[in-house]
Amino acid sequence: MGVALGYGYLFVIRAIGGAIIWISFIIILLGFTVLGLWTYFIKRKEYLPETNEVYVYLTYGAYTAWVFAGLVALSMLCCY
């Protein structure tokens, strides 16, 4: 029974493994991009630059999320 399940798992991974990887790349890319946009627009809406350090931290967080999104996009291009 265990051997049959193992071979079944290997067959499924061989059949749709590439799609799983590409879907994962796209979800991660969209996640980092949306996170960067969300933190960027939240800081503009709720915090003033003169009054709070959180404004600067959210700016750095947005830039960091966009850098990670760029790294994921570059790795997608290298994998293609």
Secondary structure, 3 states (H helix, E strand, C coil): CHHHHHHHHHHHHHHHHHHHHHHHHHHHHHHHHHHHHHHHHHHHHHCCCCCCCHHHHHHHHHHHHHHHHHHHHHHHHHHC
